[in-house]
């Protein structure tokens, strides 16, 4: 129990630290793509910029709009941030490490329905955005909240169907079980390349990242659902987006790219500290690649119109996800029949 609490505390700190430095990384990536320097004042190479940003958020004036629904106004960012952080507890961040008589698994919980838990947290996160926009009593915030809820509900359908195909292939809903099947074997991206493309497209929409950032479209909605928020309440919304980006990258790495599996290196049954540490490092390198991909896409593709966004979700991604599910089912049925005869 104590080791689990220590691990959860460490996971919280790592998640917040990664999210903080994602803001720094995004500015540096954007500066590189636009031939600029980026942050360079706060510390060497601007490395302390996230600390300066966090301090600014804490010290800014905190106000509440006069006509806001106060308890919902405070509840919105709390739900958005909490659900973003809770998602990481079912992700296997590494194997089981054994040092003498001490044994610890680098996964806080491994329920049999781990994938359903992830989807549950993602779905609850929609309420944080919707409540924030509604409680602000601002028409631009409400428009942003409506866009966000419609967008997330629409793209969760295609994402769920792509995951159903993966579950049909692996035969388990456990995140740890899916990783263990890929250890020293073939990654699921080989069997489900089309499902992965559907999943990552929907992940961009679920995280409200460009080109799907319509809920906070500055040119139309001022700031979208968090227009009326300030200080750390605004910080929670902004931070939750980067936490979701980190967790989404971890989920994609886990489901399709072997999780903490190291290519061409046998890890099965090895609980040594060095092997487990290398596996965790491999997972974070995969996560880093996907985080860079999120940033790369943001600064290279233009924003969709809202009608294009909904058309893509309902008339293209959902039919393609159903097609992928049918093909996966036929292949699984064929393999089952061959095993019988």
C-alpha positions as CSV (number, residue, x, y, z in Angstrom):
1,X,0.0,0.0,0.0
2,X,2.8,2.4,1.0
3,X,4.7,1.7,-2.2
4,X,1.6,2.3,-4.3
5,X,1.1,5.7,-2.6
6,X,4.7,6.6,-3.2
7,X,4.4,5.6,-6.8
8,X,1.2,7.6,-7.2
9,X,2.9,10.7,-5.8
10,X,5.9,10.3,-8.1
11,X,3.6,9.8,-11.0
12,X,1.7,13.0,-10.2
13,X,4.9,15.0,-10.0
14,X,6.2,13.5,-13.2
15,X,3.0,14.2,-15.0
16,X,2.8,17.8,-13.9
17,X,6.5,18.3,-14.7
18,X,6.1,16.8,-18.2
19,X,3.0,19.0,-18.8
20,X,4.9,22.1,-17.6
21,X,7.8,21.5,-19.9
22,X,5.5,20.6,-22.8
23,X,4.6,24.3,-22.8
24,X,8.3,25.1,-23.1
25,X,8.8,22.5,-25.8
26,X,5.9,23.8,-27.8
27,X,7.3,27.3,-27.8
28,X,10.7,26.1,-28.9
29,X,9.2,23.9,-31.7
30,X,7.0,26.7,-32.9
31,X,10.0,29.1,-32.9
32,X,12.1,26.6,-34.8
33,X,9.4,26.2,-37.5
34,X,9.0,29.9,-37.8
35,X,12.7,30.8,-37.7
36,X,12.5,32.4,-34.3
37,X,14.4,32.0,-31.0
38,X,11.6,31.2,-28.6
39,X,11.9,31.6,-24.8
40,X,15.5,32.6,-23.8
41,X,15.3,34.9,-20.9
42,X,14.2,32.8,-17.9
43,X,17.3,30.7,-17.1
44,X,19.8,29.2,-19.6
45,X,18.1,28.8,-23.0
46,X,14.8,29.8,-21.3
47,X,14.7,26.5,-19.4
48,X,13.0,28.1,-16.4
49,X,10.2,29.6,-18.5
50,X,7.6,27.1,-17.2
51,X,8.5,28.1,-13.6
52,X,8.0,31.7,-14.5
53,X,4.6,30.9,-16.2
54,X,3.4,29.0,-13.2
55,X,4.4,31.8,-10.8
56,X,2.6,34.3,-13.0
57,X,-0.6,32.1,-12.9
58,X,-0.5,31.9,-9.1
59,X,0.1,35.7,-8.7
60,X,-2.5,36.9,-11.2
61,X,-5.7,38.5,-9.9
62,X,-8.4,35.9,-9.5
63,X,-11.9,37.2,-10.4
64,X,-15.3,35.7,-10.8
65,X,-17.8,37.2,-13.3
66,X,-20.7,38.9,-11.6
67,X,-23.4,36.7,-13.2
68,X,-21.5,33.4,-13.1
69,X,-22.9,30.3,-11.4
70,X,-20.2,30.2,-8.8
71,X,-20.1,26.6,-7.7
72,X,-20.2,25.3,-11.3
73,X,-17.7,28.0,-12.3
74,X,-15.2,26.5,-9.7
75,X,-16.2,22.9,-10.4
76,X,-15.4,23.1,-14.2
77,X,-11.6,23.5,-14.1
78,X,-11.4,21.1,-11.1
79,X,-13.1,18.3,-13.1
80,X,-11.0,19.0,-16.2
81,X,-7.7,18.8,-14.3
82,X,-8.7,15.9,-12.0
83,X,-9.9,13.6,-14.8
84,X,-6.7,14.4,-16.9
85,X,-4.5,13.3,-13.9
86,X,-6.6,10.2,-13.0
87,X,-6.2,8.6,-16.4
88,X,-2.6,7.8,-15.9
89,X,-3.1,5.3,-13.0
90,X,-3.9,2.4,-15.3
91,X,-1.0,2.9,-17.7
92,X,1.9,0.5,-17.3
93,X,4.9,2.8,-17.1
94,X,7.3,-0.1,-16.8
95,X,7.7,-3.7,-15.7
96,X,7.9,-5.1,-12.2
97,X,11.2,-4.3,-10.6
98,X,12.8,-6.6,-7.9
99,X,15.7,-5.5,-5.7
100,X,16.4,-8.1,-3.1
101,X,13.2,-8.7,-1.2
102,X,11.6,-5.5,-2.5
103,X,9.2,-5.8,-5.4
104,X,7.2,-3.0,-7.0
105,X,5.1,-2.8,-10.2
106,X,5.3,0.5,-12.2
107,X,1.6,0.4,-12.7
108,X,-0.6,1.8,-10.0
109,X,-3.6,-0.4,-11.0
110,X,-4.3,-3.0,-13.7
111,X,-8.0,-3.6,-13.7
112,X,-9.4,-6.1,-16.3
113,X,-11.3,-3.1,-17.8
114,X,-8.4,-0.7,-18.0
115,X,-9.3,0.6,-21.5
116,X,-12.9,1.3,-20.3
117,X,-11.5,3.2,-17.4
118,X,-9.5,5.5,-19.7
119,X,-12.6,6.1,-21.8
120,X,-14.6,6.8,-18.7
121,X,-12.2,9.5,-17.5
122,X,-12.0,11.0,-21.0
123,X,-15.8,11.2,-21.1
124,X,-16.1,12.8,-17.7
125,X,-13.5,15.4,-18.7
126,X,-16.1,16.8,-21.2
127,X,-18.2,17.9,-18.2
128,X,-15.4,20.1,-17.0
129,X,-15.3,22.0,-20.2
130,X,-19.1,22.2,-20.6
131,X,-19.7,23.4,-17.0
132,X,-17.0,26.0,-17.3
133,X,-18.5,27.5,-20.5
134,X,-22.1,27.3,-19.2
135,X,-21.3,28.7,-15.7
136,X,-19.3,31.7,-17.1
137,X,-22.6,33.3,-18.4
138,X,-20.7,34.4,-21.5
139,X,-21.9,33.7,-25.1
140,X,-18.4,33.1,-26.5
141,X,-17.6,30.7,-23.6
142,X,-21.0,28.9,-24.1
143,X,-20.3,28.5,-27.9
144,X,-16.9,27.1,-27.1
145,X,-18.4,24.6,-24.6
146,X,-21.0,23.5,-27.1
147,X,-18.4,23.0,-29.7
148,X,-16.2,21.1,-27.3
149,X,-18.9,18.7,-26.1
150,X,-20.2,18.0,-29.6
151,X,-16.6,17.5,-30.9
152,X,-15.6,15.1,-28.1
153,X,-18.8,13.0,-28.3
154,X,-18.5,12.7,-32.0
155,X,-14.9,11.6,-32.1
156,X,-15.2,9.3,-29.1
157,X,-17.4,7.1,-31.2
158,X,-14.8,6.6,-33.9
159,X,-12.1,6.2,-31.2
160,X,-14.1,3.6,-29.4
161,X,-14.7,1.6,-32.5
162,X,-11.0,1.6,-33.3
163,X,-10.3,0.3,-29.8
164,X,-13.0,-2.4,-30.1
165,X,-11.1,-3.7,-33.2
166,X,-7.9,-3.7,-31.1
167,X,-9.6,-5.5,-28.2
168,X,-11.0,-8.1,-30.7
169,X,-7.4,-8.7,-31.8
170,X,-5.8,-8.9,-28.4
171,X,-8.7,-10.5,-26.5
172,X,-8.2,-8.3,-23.4
173,X,-9.2,-4.9,-22.0
174,X,-6.3,-4.8,-19.6
175,X,-3.6,-2.3,-20.4
176,X,-1.0,-4.5,-18.7
177,X,-2.2,-7.5,-20.7
178,X,-2.0,-5.7,-24.0
179,X,1.7,-4.7,-23.3
180,X,2.6,-8.2,-22.1
181,X,1.4,-9.6,-25.4
182,X,3.7,-7.3,-27.3
183,X,6.8,-7.9,-25.2
184,X,9.5,-9.6,-27.3
185,X,7.0,-9.9,-30.1
186,X,5.1,-8.0,-32.7
187,X,3.7,-4.6,-31.9
188,X,0.0,-4.0,-32.5
189,X,0.7,-1.3,-35.0
190,X,1.6,-4.1,-37.4
191,X,-1.9,-5.7,-37.0
192,X,-3.9,-2.5,-36.6
193,X,-2.2,0.2,-38.7
194,X,-5.6,1.6,-39.9
195,X,-7.0,1.5,-36.4
196,X,-4.0,3.5,-35.1
197,X,-4.5,6.2,-37.8
198,X,-8.1,6.5,-36.7
199,X,-7.2,6.6,-33.0
200,X,-4.5,9.2,-33.4
201,X,-6.8,11.4,-35.5
202,X,-9.5,11.2,-32.8
203,X,-6.9,11.8,-30.1
204,X,-6.1,15.2,-31.7
205,X,-9.8,16.1,-31.6
206,X,-10.2,14.8,-28.0
207,X,-7.3,17.0,-26.8
208,X,-8.7,20.0,-28.7
209,X,-5.4,20.3,-30.6
210,X,-5.0,21.9,-34.0
211,X,-6.4,21.4,-36.5
212,X,-9.3,20.4,-34.3
213,X,-9.0,23.3,-31.8
214,X,-12.4,24.8,-32.6
215,X,-13.6,25.0,-28.9
216,X,-11.0,27.7,-28.2
217,X,-10.8,29.3,-31.6
218,X,-9.4,32.8,-30.8
219,X,-10.4,34.4,-34.1
220,X,-14.1,33.6,-33.5
221,X,-14.6,33.0,-29.8
222,X,-12.0,35.2,-28.0
223,X,-10.8,32.3,-26.0
224,X,-13.6,29.8,-26.1
225,X,-14.8,28.0,-23.0
226,X,-12.2,29.5,-20.7
227,X,-12.7,33.1,-21.8
228,X,-13.9,34.2,-18.4
229,X,-11.3,32.3,-16.3
230,X,-8.2,33.8,-14.8
231,X,-5.3,32.9,-12.4
232,X,-5.0,29.2,-11.6
233,X,-8.5,28.3,-12.8
234,X,-7.3,29.3,-16.3
235,X,-4.1,27.5,-15.5
236,X,-6.0,24.3,-14.8
237,X,-7.7,24.3,-18.1
238,X,-4.5,25.1,-20.0
239,X,-2.5,22.5,-18.0
240,X,-5.2,19.9,-18.4
241,X,-4.8,20.1,-22.2
242,X,-1.1,19.4,-21.9
243,X,-1.7,16.6,-19.4
244,X,-4.2,15.0,-21.8
245,X,-1.6,15.3,-24.6
246,X,0.9,13.5,-22.4
247,X,-1.5,10.8,-21.4
248,X,-2.8,10.3,-25.0
249,X,0.8,9.8,-26.1
250,X,1.3,7.2,-23.4
251,X,-1.9,5.4,-24.3
252,X,-1.0,5.3,-28.0
253,X,2.5,4.0,-27.1
254,X,1.0,1.4,-24.8
255,X,-1.7,0.1,-27.1
256,X,0.0,0.1,-30.5
257,X,3.8,0.4,-29.9
258,X,4.6,-2.1,-27.2
259,X,4.5,0.2,-24.2
260,X,7.8,-0.2,-22.4
261,X,9.0,-2.9,-24.8
262,X,12.5,-2.3,-26.2
263,X,12.9,-3.5,-29.8
264,X,15.4,-6.3,-30.3
265,X,16.0,-6.7,-26.5
266,X,14.5,-9.6,-24.5
267,X,12.6,-8.4,-21.4
268,X,10.3,-11.3,-20.7
269,X,10.7,-12.4,-17.1
270,X,13.5,-9.9,-16.4
271,X,12.8,-7.9,-13.3
272,X,16.2,-6.4,-12.8
273,X,16.4,-2.6,-12.1
274,X,18.4,-1.8,-15.2
275,X,16.1,-3.7,-17.6
276,X,13.0,-2.1,-16.1
277,X,14.6,1.4,-16.1
278,X,15.5,0.9,-19.8
279,X,12.0,-0.2,-20.6
280,X,10.6,2.9,-18.9
281,X,13.0,5.1,-20.8
282,X,11.9,3.5,-24.0
283,X,8.3,4.3,-23.2
284,X,9.1,7.9,-22.5
285,X,11.0,8.2,-25.8
286,X,7.9,6.9,-27.6
287,X,5.8,9.4,-25.7
288,X,8.2,12.2,-26.6
289,X,7.9,11.4,-30.2
290,X,4.1,11.6,-30.1
291,X,4.2,14.9,-28.1
292,X,6.4,16.3,-30.8
293,X,4.0,15.0,-33.4
294,X,1.1,16.9,-31.6
295,X,3.2,20.1,-31.8
296,X,4.4,19.5,-35.4
297,X,0.8,19.1,-36.6
298,X,-0.3,22.3,-34.7
299,X,2.2,24.5,-36.4
300,X,1.9,23.0,-39.9
301,X,-1.8,22.5,-40.6
302,X,-4.6,25.1,-40.7
303,X,-7.6,24.9,-38.5
304,X,-10.7,23.1,-39.9
305,X,-14.1,24.9,-40.2
306,X,-16.6,23.5,-37.7
307,X,-18.8,21.9,-40.4
308,X,-15.7,20.2,-41.8
309,X,-14.8,19.0,-38.4
310,X,-18.2,17.3,-37.8
311,X,-18.3,16.0,-41.4
312,X,-15.0,14.3,-40.9
313,X,-16.1,12.8,-37.6
314,X,-19.5,11.5,-38.6
315,X,-19.3,10.8,-42.3
316,X,-15.7,9.6,-42.7
317,X,-14.1,8.4,-39.5
318,X,-17.0,6.5,-38.1
319,X,-17.7,4.5,-41.3
320,X,-14.0,3.8,-41.7
321,X,-13.8,2.7,-38.0
322,X,-16.8,0.3,-38.6
323,X,-15.1,-1.0,-41.8
324,X,-11.8,-1.6,-39.8
325,X,-13.9,-3.4,-37.1
326,X,-15.5,-5.7,-39.7
327,X,-12.2,-6.6,-41.3
328,X,-10.7,-7.3,-37.9
329,X,-13.7,-9.5,-37.0
330,X,-13.4,-11.4,-40.3
331,X,-9.7,-12.1,-39.8
332,X,-10.3,-13.2,-36.2
333,X,-13.1,-15.5,-37.3
334,X,-10.9,-17.0,-40.0
335,X,-8.1,-17.7,-37.5
336,X,-10.6,-19.3,-35.1
337,X,-11.9,-21.6,-37.9
338,X,-8.4,-22.5,-38.9
339,X,-7.6,-23.4,-35.3
340,X,-10.6,-25.7,-35.1
341,X,-9.7,-27.6,-38.3
